[in-house]
Amino acid sequence: MTTLITGARGRVAQAVIQRLHSAGTRVRAASARPAELTVPAGVETAALALDRPETFGAALTGVRSVFLYPEPAGIHELVKAAEAAGVEHVVLLSSASVLAPGAETDPLASHSLRVERALAGAGFTVTLLRPDAFATNALGWAYPIGRDLPVRLAHPEATLAPIHPADIADIAVRALTGDGGSLAGRALTLTGPEQLTFREQLAAVSDAIGRAVPVEPITRERAAEEMAAHMPAAMAGSLLDLWAAATVTPVAVADTTETLLGAPARTFRQWARENAHAFRAPGR
């Protein structure tokens, strides 16, 4: 049985590929630019762009399970192609944002929600992984921290439960391999094991790099301007809304590797220690 991993250049996908290959599972890593993939020896690669249905047939040949990144363009054609290929199980890397009020029109949530809905009537089993905040989102602070600048935040007290990407990979692998039959067909909201404000996350980064990281509170308007330099304005607004809500109502701890797999969940502090190098300027 071959497992197809889409978006194979992504951090979670790379970890899933490594785990499956080490366990002896036949893996096919797919990307719109397969020549740029770095995969273990023995792992197949395939050209697959989720918004280009003409790439689906060859990539899905002989595939029985799929790890899927959410891309609404082409999703209906992908479902048909997967059914025709005999796919039995799809594990979707969705988002907890689909559960929020107004998800249908939210620029962040609607992306994943449209994919979830397209998969709902498919002729194969679907497992929905809905992680909340990724620990890796903290890499957005790497530039100012590496240059001894303050981290500017509109909502420094927003309380999230960031999840280590390795935990997502562990849960995805269990769902894909069938070793955890109880995960098949479920919608799982995933978090890390503890609630942390942005200030507390920055304190963990500070401990990891051995120096203080100052926080500079700024207005929402200023934050929106700065974020719009790196993303669409609507997406920046959506994130700021999410963080404002998390300031009033902290994100609750949901399912973790502890509850689903019986394995201790990795903490944000662990992630910060593992990635301390990312917060240091080149040459330091």
C-alpha positions in Angstrom: 0.0 0.0 0.0 1.4 3.4 -1.0 0.7 6.5 1.1 0.7 9.8 -0.8 2.0 12.9 1.0 0.9 16.2 -0.6 2.6 19.5 0.1 5.7 17.4 0.7 8.0 20.4 1.3 6.0 21.5 4.4 7.4 20.9 7.9 4.7 18.6 9.0 4.7 16.7 5.7 8.4 16.2 5.9 8.1 14.7 9.4 5.3 12.4 8.3 7.4 11.2 5.4 10.4 10.4 7.7 8.2 8.5 10.1 6.4 6.5 7.6 9.6 5.6 5.7 11.3 4.6 8.9 8.4 2.3 9.7 8.7 0.6 6.3 5.6 2.1 4.7 5.7 2.8 0.9 5.6 6.6 0.6 5.2 8.8 -2.4 6.1 12.5 -1.8 4.2 14.9 -4.0 4.8 18.5 -4.8 4.2 21.0 -7.5 8.0 21.1 -7.8 9.1 17.6 -7.1 12.7 18.3 -8.3 13.1 20.6 -5.2 12.1 17.8 -2.7 14.6 16.4 -0.3 13.4 12.9 0.8 15.0 9.8 2.2 16.5 7.2 -0.2 13.7 4.9 -1.4 10.9 7.4 -1.2 9.1 8.0 -4.5 8.4 11.6 -5.7 5.6 12.8 -7.9 4.4 16.0 -9.5 1.1 17.0 -8.0 -0.3 20.5 -7.8 -3.5 20.6 -5.8 -5.0 23.3 -8.1 -4.1 21.4 -11.3 -6.4 18.4 -11.8 -4.4 17.1 -14.7 -1.6 16.1 -12.2 -3.9 14.0 -10.0 -4.1 10.7 -11.9 -0.5 9.7 -12.1 0.2 10.8 -8.5 -2.7 8.7 -7.1 -2.0 5.5 -9.0 -1.7 2.6 -6.5 -2.4 4.9 -3.5 -4.6 3.8 -0.6 -4.1 6.6 1.9 -3.4 10.4 1.5 -2.0 13.1 3.8 -3.7 16.2 2.3 -2.9 19.8 2.7 -6.0 22.0 2.3 -6.3 23.6 -1.1 -9.9 24.4 -2.2 -9.0 25.0 -5.9 -9.4 21.6 -7.5 -10.6 19.7 -4.4 -13.8 18.4 -6.1 -11.7 17.0 -8.9 -9.3 15.5 -6.4 -12.1 13.7 -4.6 -13.2 12.1 -7.8 -9.7 11.2 -8.8 -9.0 9.6 -5.4 -12.3 7.6 -5.6 -11.4 6.4 -9.0 -7.9 5.4 -7.9 -9.3 3.3 -5.0 -8.1 5.6 -2.2 -9.5 4.3 1.2 -8.5 7.0 3.7 -7.6 10.7 3.6 -6.1 12.6 6.5 -6.6 16.3 6.1 -4.4 18.9 7.8 -7.2 21.4 8.4 -7.4 24.1 11.1 -9.2 24.7 14.3 -10.3 28.1 12.8 -13.1 26.2 11.0 -14.9 25.9 14.3 -15.1 29.7 14.9 -18.2 31.8 14.3 -18.1 33.3 10.8 -15.7 30.6 9.5 -17.4 30.6 6.1 -16.3 34.2 5.3 -13.1 34.3 7.3 -10.1 34.4 4.9 -8.2 31.9 7.1 -10.9 29.5 8.1 -12.8 29.4 4.8 -9.8 27.9 3.0 -9.8 24.8 5.1 -13.6 24.7 5.6 -14.2 24.5 1.9 -11.9 21.4 1.7 -13.6 19.8 4.7 -17.0 20.2 3.1 -15.8 18.8 -0.2 -14.5 15.7 1.5 -17.6 15.2 3.6 -19.5 13.2 0.9 -16.4 11.3 -0.4 -16.4 7.5 -0.9 -13.5 7.0 1.5 -12.8 7.5 5.2 -11.7 11.0 6.2 -9.8 12.0 9.3 -9.8 15.8 10.0 -6.8 17.1 12.0 -7.6 20.6 13.2 -4.5 22.0 14.9 -4.9 25.3 16.7 -1.8 27.6 16.9 1.4 26.0 15.6 4.5 26.5 17.8 6.3 27.4 14.5 4.3 30.6 14.3 6.8 32.0 16.8 9.3 32.1 13.9 7.6 35.2 12.9 9.4 36.9 15.7 12.9 35.7 14.6 13.8 38.8 12.7 13.4 41.4 15.5 14.7 39.0 18.2 17.8 38.2 16.1 18.5 41.9 15.8 17.9 42.8 19.5 14.7 44.6 18.6 11.5 44.5 20.7 8.7 42.2 19.5 5.8 44.5 18.7 2.4 43.0 19.6 -1.2 44.3 19.6 -2.4 41.5 21.9 0.5 40.3 24.1 -1.9 38.7 26.5 -3.6 36.5 23.9 -3.6 33.0 25.3 -3.1 30.1 23.0 -2.2 26.4 23.3 0.5 26.1 20.7 1.3 22.6 19.3 4.7 21.3 18.4 4.6 20.2 14.7 6.2 16.9 15.6 3.1 16.1 17.6 0.9 16.8 14.6 3.1 14.5 12.6 2.8 11.7 15.2 -1.0 11.9 15.2 -1.1 12.0 11.4 1.1 8.9 11.1 -1.1 7.0 13.5 -4.2 8.0 11.5 -2.6 7.1 8.2 -1.2 3.7 9.2 -4.3 2.5 10.9 -2.4 1.6 14.0 -4.8 3.9 15.8 -8.2 2.7 14.4 -10.0 5.0 16.8 -8.7 8.0 14.8 -10.2 7.0 11.5 -13.2 9.1 10.5 -12.8 11.5 13.3 -12.5 15.3 13.5 -9.8 16.1 16.0 -9.0 19.5 17.5 -5.3 19.5 18.3 -3.3 21.6 20.7 -0.2 21.6 22.8 -0.4 20.6 26.5 -0.5 24.1 28.0 -2.0 27.5 27.6 0.5 30.3 27.1 0.2 34.0 26.4 2.4 35.6 23.7 4.4 37.1 26.6 4.9 33.6 28.1 5.9 32.2 24.7 8.5 35.0 24.3 9.7 34.2 27.8 10.3 30.6 26.7 12.3 31.9 23.7 14.2 34.2 26.0 15.2 31.3 28.2 16.2 29.2 25.1 18.5 31.9 23.7 19.8 33.2 27.1 18.8 36.8 26.9 15.8 39.0 27.4 13.3 39.6 24.7 11.5 42.9 25.2 7.8 43.2 24.2 6.4 46.5 22.9 2.6 46.8 22.9 1.2 48.6 19.9 -2.2 49.5 18.6 -4.3 47.1 16.5 -4.1 49.7 13.6 -0.3 49.8 13.7 -0.1 46.0 13.9 -2.4 45.7 10.9 -0.2 48.1 8.9 3.0 46.1 9.8 1.4 42.7 9.1 0.0 43.9 5.7 3.6 44.2 4.5 3.8 40.4 4.6 0.3 39.1 4.0 -3.1 40.2 2.6 -4.8 42.8 4.7 -7.8 40.6 5.2 -5.7 37.8 6.6 -3.9 40.2 8.9 -7.3 41.4 10.2 -8.4 37.8 10.7 -5.4 37.0 12.8 -5.8 40.1 14.9 -9.4 39.2 15.5 -8.4 35.8 16.6 -5.8 37.1 19.0 -8.2 39.7 20.4 -10.7 36.9 21.1 -8.0 34.8 22.7 -7.2 37.7 25.0 -10.7 37.6 26.4 -11.3 33.9 26.1 -8.2 31.8 26.3 -7.9 28.9 23.8 -8.6 25.7 25.7 -6.3 22.7 25.7 -7.9 20.1 23.4 -6.7 16.7 22.2 -2.9 16.1 22.4 -0.6 13.2 21.8 -1.3 12.3 25.4 -5.0 11.9 25.0 -4.8 10.4 21.5 -1.7 8.3 21.5 -0.8 7.9 25.2 2.5 9.7 24.6 3.6 12.9 26.4 2.9 16.0 24.4 5.9 18.2 23.5 5.9 21.6 25.1 6.4 25.0 23.6 9.6 25.3 25.7 10.9 22.2 24.1 10.2 23.6 20.7 11.9 26.9 21.7 15.1 25.0 22.8 15.2 23.0 19.6 14.9 26.1 17.5 16.9 28.6 19.5 19.3 28.9 16.5 16.5 30.5 14.4 16.3 33.5 16.8 20.0 34.4 16.5 21.3 36.7 13.8 23.6 35.2 11.2 27.2 35.0 12.6 26.2 34.9 16.2 
